[in-house]
Amino acid sequence: MIATVIGVSRLIAAAVAIFFAIYRLPDVAAAVQATNVGIVVYFGLVSFFSHVVFWRADAERLGVDTSGYPFFQWEVGFGNLAFGVTGLFAYLLEWGVLAEAVVMLGYGIYLAQAALLITYKVLRNTPVNLGKLFLSAGAALLIAGYLLYFAHLGILHG
């Protein structure tokens, strides 16, 4: 249940961030800032808790074995925490649009790789769970593409 609530909250945060970023265009700096805070910071910090604190529920949601130590879950959680904290510092310490865009670029690449790994894992199973594929990998790939696009705008602007 908690994994589902966290997952839905991430999708809602992404939708809100995307809305505000597009609304703030052509002010690229404001759009990048909305994206950084709404996706990188929120996703990073919430995903840390999802993968580390609530690792068993998240592992079950992802179809990962929960019988041993959750090193995979923790590793993913700490990776998300690193991006979330870096994005938070870039925002709070006012490092500027270029710093926020570079953090977004890194997180976009990270999420795209995760989406590809999820796709590979889902397609290896028989029968293929298309709902899980579209909800997990599809959402991650769309958000990664969005991050990469706005990171590109921010790097050109910065």
Buried (B, 14 or more C-beta within 10 A) or exposed (E): EBBEEBBEBBEEBBEBBBEBBEEBEEEBBBBBBBBBBBBBBBBBBBBBBBBBEBBBBBBEBBEBEEEEEBEBBBEBBEBBBBBBBBBBBBBEEEBBBBBBBBBBBBBBBBBBEBBBEBBEBBEEEEEEEEEBBEBBBBBBBBBBBBBBBBBBBBBEBB
